[in-house]
Amino acid sequence: MAPIEKLFAGLQYLLPHRLLSRLVHAFMRIRLAPVKNLQIAIVGGLAGVDWSEARLQDAADFATFNDFFTRELADGLRPLDPDPQALVSPSDGRISQCGRITTDRIIQAKGHHYGIRALLANDPACAEFNNGFFHTIYLSPRDYHRVHMPVGGKLLRTIHVPGRLFSVSPATVRHVPNLFARNERVISVFETTHGPMALVLVGAMLVSSIETVWAGVITPPYGRKVTHGDWSRRDIVLQRGQEMGRFNMGSTVIVLLPPGAVSSLDDFGPDDVVLMGQKLGRLR
């Protein structure tokens, strides 16, 4: 599989990432009912979406395919871990990597690391995450695509970093160096009782639309410059488990916490399945 994966990753350097993403963005927002319903039936079926979990059960209830993709779940399906000190998963998906941040470096895949400062666009909190903890979670097309708070906190600032739109599939992650620090992303920095927390929503090819509950859709349009948003005076406080944003299609979310925040991590490894609200570790 390695030669095929390398070929797949290599071809992506040649593709027009943003053009393809714009086309898919428009296609997934078609409101013509026969087209939209066919999209939901075909793509939902191929992806293996579990309809029994959706709050709305009929394709006709969704205005567009994207509405289906960002569907709400039925009440009670993602209970938060009962331990009040639990660090919970922000989303459904699979663990890509997790563990300690060492010497300002985060593991992307075997043989690949990337820097905190590159990922966070030199945010002032970078130094506080050194020797801290991270979880990288990959959301496949079948997953629930809303992102929630792993721990409660007050929003301080956001950073929108334009970039490439490589696929974030496991095959590409294994072969494209610094992928998460190269792709377009939206960084949210929160103040918590355990120190700063960064949530990084990483865009990807065909699936690069990202929004937050406080600012709405951030991308597209695709920018050319890094933009910063100061939200510290808006008193935006989100509780553990509360929705903070969503991917309009799938991608990857990265959680960063400082070294003093976590007392222990649960035993997760690459490719382990997690659900939103599931315990990832215990906070101090």
C-alpha positions as CSV (number, residue, x, y, z in Angstrom):
1,M,0.0,0.0,0.0
2,A,2.9,2.4,0.6
3,P,3.7,3.1,-3.1
4,I,0.0,3.7,-3.8
5,E,-0.3,6.0,-0.8
6,K,2.8,8.0,-1.9
7,L,1.4,8.3,-5.4
8,F,-1.9,9.5,-4.0
9,A,-0.1,12.1,-1.8
10,G,2.2,13.2,-4.5
11,L,-0.6,13.8,-7.0
12,Q,-2.2,16.2,-4.6
13,Y,0.7,18.7,-5.0
14,L,-0.4,19.1,-8.6
15,L,-4.2,19.5,-8.0
16,P,-6.0,22.9,-7.9
17,H,-7.0,22.6,-4.2
18,R,-9.2,25.7,-3.9
19,L,-10.9,25.3,-7.3
20,L,-11.9,21.8,-6.5
21,S,-13.1,22.9,-3.1
22,R,-15.2,25.7,-4.5
23,L,-16.9,23.4,-7.0
24,V,-17.7,20.9,-4.3
25,H,-18.9,23.7,-1.9
26,A,-21.4,24.8,-4.6
27,F,-22.4,21.3,-5.5
28,M,-23.2,20.4,-1.9
29,R,-25.5,23.4,-1.6
30,I,-27.9,22.6,-4.5
31,R,-31.5,23.1,-3.3
32,L,-33.2,21.3,-6.2
33,A,-34.9,18.5,-4.3
34,P,-34.3,15.6,-6.7
35,V,-30.6,16.4,-7.0
36,K,-30.2,17.0,-3.2
37,N,-32.0,13.8,-2.3
38,L,-29.9,11.8,-4.7
39,Q,-26.8,13.3,-3.2
40,I,-27.9,12.3,0.3
41,A,-28.8,8.8,-0.8
42,I,-25.6,8.1,-2.8
43,V,-23.0,9.8,-0.7
44,G,-24.6,8.9,2.6
45,G,-24.9,5.3,1.6
46,L,-21.3,5.1,0.3
47,A,-20.0,6.8,3.5
48,G,-22.0,4.4,5.7
49,V,-23.9,7.1,7.6
50,D,-25.9,5.8,10.5
51,W,-29.3,7.3,9.9
52,S,-30.7,6.0,13.2
53,E,-28.6,8.6,15.0
54,A,-29.9,11.6,13.2
55,R,-32.6,13.8,14.7
56,L,-34.2,14.2,11.3
57,Q,-34.9,10.9,9.6
58,D,-36.0,11.9,6.1
59,A,-33.9,13.3,3.3
60,A,-36.7,15.7,2.5
61,D,-36.1,17.4,5.9
62,F,-32.7,18.7,4.8
63,A,-32.6,21.8,2.5
64,T,-29.2,20.8,1.0
65,F,-26.7,18.0,1.2
66,N,-24.6,20.1,3.5
67,D,-27.4,20.4,5.9
68,F,-27.5,16.6,6.0
69,F,-23.8,16.4,6.4
70,T,-23.9,18.7,9.5
71,R,-27.0,17.1,10.8
72,E,-27.9,17.2,14.5
73,L,-28.0,13.9,16.5
74,A,-31.0,12.7,18.3
75,D,-31.2,13.8,22.0
76,G,-29.1,11.8,24.4
77,L,-26.9,10.0,21.9
78,R,-23.7,11.6,23.0
79,P,-23.7,11.9,26.8
80,L,-20.7,13.5,28.4
81,D,-18.5,11.4,30.6
82,P,-19.9,11.7,34.2
83,D,-16.5,12.5,35.7
84,P,-16.5,16.3,36.2
85,Q,-12.7,16.3,35.7
86,A,-12.9,14.4,32.4
87,L,-11.3,15.8,29.3
88,V,-13.9,14.8,26.7
89,S,-13.6,14.2,23.0
90,P,-14.6,17.3,20.9
91,S,-16.0,15.2,18.1
92,D,-16.7,11.8,16.7
93,G,-13.9,10.3,14.7
94,R,-10.7,8.3,14.9
95,I,-7.6,9.2,16.9
96,S,-4.8,10.2,14.4
97,Q,-2.2,10.8,17.1
98,C,-2.2,11.8,20.8
99,G,0.1,12.2,23.7
100,R,2.8,14.6,24.9
101,I,4.1,17.7,23.1
102,T,7.9,17.5,23.3
103,T,10.3,20.3,22.5
104,D,7.6,22.3,20.8
105,R,7.0,19.4,18.4
106,I,3.8,17.4,17.8
107,I,3.8,14.0,16.1
108,Q,1.8,13.9,12.9
109,A,2.5,10.3,11.9
110,K,5.4,7.9,12.2
111,G,8.5,9.8,11.0
112,H,6.7,13.2,10.8
113,H,6.5,16.0,13.3
114,Y,5.5,19.6,13.1
115,G,6.0,22.7,15.3
116,I,3.5,24.3,17.6
117,R,4.4,27.8,16.4
118,A,3.8,26.8,12.8
119,L,0.4,25.2,13.7
120,L,-0.7,28.2,15.8
121,A,0.7,30.9,13.6
122,N,3.0,32.1,16.4
123,D,0.2,32.8,18.8
124,P,1.4,34.1,22.2
125,A,0.2,30.9,24.0
126,C,2.6,28.7,22.0
127,A,5.2,28.5,24.8
128,E,2.6,27.5,27.3
129,F,1.8,24.3,25.3
130,N,5.3,23.0,25.3
131,N,5.5,19.7,27.1
132,G,1.7,19.7,27.2
133,F,-0.8,17.4,25.6
134,F,-2.5,17.0,22.3
135,H,-5.2,14.9,20.6
136,T,-5.6,14.9,16.8
137,I,-9.0,13.5,15.7
138,Y,-9.8,12.7,12.1
139,L,-13.5,12.9,11.0
140,S,-14.4,10.7,8.1
141,P,-17.4,11.4,5.8
142,R,-19.6,9.1,7.9
143,D,-19.0,10.9,11.2
144,Y,-21.0,13.5,13.1
145,H,-19.4,16.8,12.0
146,R,-20.1,19.2,14.8
147,V,-17.2,20.1,17.2
148,H,-17.8,20.6,20.9
149,M,-15.8,21.8,23.9
150,P,-13.4,19.3,25.5
151,V,-13.5,21.5,28.7
152,G,-15.3,24.7,29.5
153,G,-13.6,28.0,28.7
154,K,-13.8,31.6,27.7
155,L,-13.0,32.5,24.1
156,L,-10.0,34.8,23.9
157,R,-9.1,35.0,20.2
158,T,-9.3,33.3,16.8
159,I,-6.8,33.1,14.0
160,H,-7.7,32.2,10.4
161,V,-4.7,30.9,8.6
162,P,-5.0,30.5,4.8
163,G,-3.1,27.6,3.3
164,R,-3.2,24.5,1.1
165,L,-6.0,22.0,1.2
166,F,-4.4,18.6,1.1
167,S,-6.6,15.7,2.0
168,V,-6.4,14.8,5.7
169,S,-7.0,11.1,5.2
170,P,-4.7,8.8,7.1
171,A,-2.8,7.9,3.8
172,T,-2.0,11.6,3.1
173,V,-1.1,12.4,6.7
174,R,1.5,9.6,6.6
175,H,3.2,11.1,3.5
176,V,2.8,14.9,3.4
177,P,5.2,16.6,5.9
178,N,3.8,19.4,8.1
179,L,0.4,18.8,6.7
180,F,-1.6,20.3,9.6
181,A,0.6,23.4,9.7
182,R,0.3,23.8,5.9
183,N,-3.5,23.4,5.4
184,E,-6.0,26.2,5.9
185,R,-7.2,26.2,9.5
186,V,-9.2,28.1,12.1
187,I,-7.5,28.4,15.6
188,S,-9.6,29.2,18.7
189,V,-7.8,30.0,21.9
190,F,-9.7,29.7,25.2
191,E,-9.0,30.5,28.7
192,T,-9.9,27.7,31.1
193,T,-9.4,26.9,34.8
194,H,-6.5,24.6,33.6
195,G,-4.7,27.2,31.6
196,P,-5.0,28.0,27.8
197,M,-6.6,25.6,25.4
198,A,-6.4,25.7,21.6
199,L,-8.8,24.1,19.3
200,V,-7.6,23.9,15.7
201,L,-10.1,23.1,13.0
202,V,-8.1,22.0,9.9
203,G,-9.6,22.4,6.5
204,A,-9.0,19.8,3.7
205,M,-9.5,19.2,0.0
206,L,-13.2,19.3,-1.0
207,V,-14.1,19.8,2.6
208,S,-12.7,23.1,3.6
209,S,-15.7,25.1,4.8
210,I,-15.4,25.8,8.6
211,E,-17.7,27.8,10.9
212,T,-17.9,28.7,14.6
213,V,-21.0,29.3,16.7
214,W,-19.9,32.9,17.4
215,A,-18.8,34.1,14.0
216,G,-20.7,31.8,11.5
217,V,-18.9,30.7,8.3
218,I,-15.3,31.7,8.4
219,T,-14.1,30.0,5.2
220,P,-14.9,30.2,2.3
221,P,-14.1,32.8,1.1
222,Y,-10.5,31.8,1.0
223,G,-8.2,34.5,2.3
224,R,-4.6,35.3,1.4
225,K,-3.5,36.8,4.8
226,V,-3.6,35.5,8.3
227,T,-6.4,37.2,10.2
228,H,-6.8,37.6,13.9
229,G,-10.0,38.1,15.9
230,D,-10.0,39.5,19.4
231,W,-13.0,38.1,21.3
232,S,-11.7,38.6,24.8
233,R,-14.2,41.4,25.6
234,R,-17.3,39.6,24.2
235,D,-17.7,37.4,27.2
236,I,-18.2,34.2,25.1
237,V,-18.1,31.4,27.6
238,L,-18.8,27.8,26.4
239,Q,-19.3,24.9,28.8
240,R,-17.8,21.4,28.4
241,G,-19.7,19.6,25.7
242,Q,-21.2,22.7,24.2
243,E,-21.0,23.1,20.4
244,M,-18.2,25.5,19.3
245,G,-18.1,24.9,15.5
246,R,-18.6,22.5,12.6
247,F,-17.0,21.3,9.5
248,N,-19.2,21.6,6.4
249,M,-17.9,18.2,5.2
250,G,-15.2,16.4,7.1
251,S,-11.7,17.1,8.3
252,T,-9.5,17.1,11.5
253,V,-9.6,18.8,14.9
254,I,-6.6,19.2,17.1
255,V,-6.8,19.9,20.9
256,L,-3.8,21.4,22.7
257,L,-3.5,21.8,26.5
258,P,-0.6,22.9,28.7
259,P,1.4,20.4,30.8
260,G,-0.2,21.3,34.1
261,A,-3.8,20.7,32.8
262,V,-3.8,16.9,32.6
263,S,-3.2,14.4,35.3
264,S,-3.6,11.3,33.1
265,L,-4.6,10.2,29.5
266,D,-6.8,7.3,28.7
267,D,-5.2,4.5,26.6
268,F,-5.8,5.6,23.0
269,G,-3.6,5.0,20.0
270,P,-3.7,5.8,16.3
271,D,-6.9,4.7,14.5
272,D,-8.9,4.2,17.7
273,V,-12.6,5.2,17.4
274,V,-13.9,8.0,19.7
275,L,-17.3,9.6,20.1
276,M,-18.0,13.2,21.2
277,G,-18.2,13.3,25.0
278,Q,-16.1,10.2,25.5
279,K,-13.4,10.6,28.1
280,L,-9.9,11.2,26.7
281,G,-8.1,11.8,30.0
282,R,-8.5,13.4,33.4
283,L,-7.8,17.0,34.2
284,R,-6.0,18.1,37.3
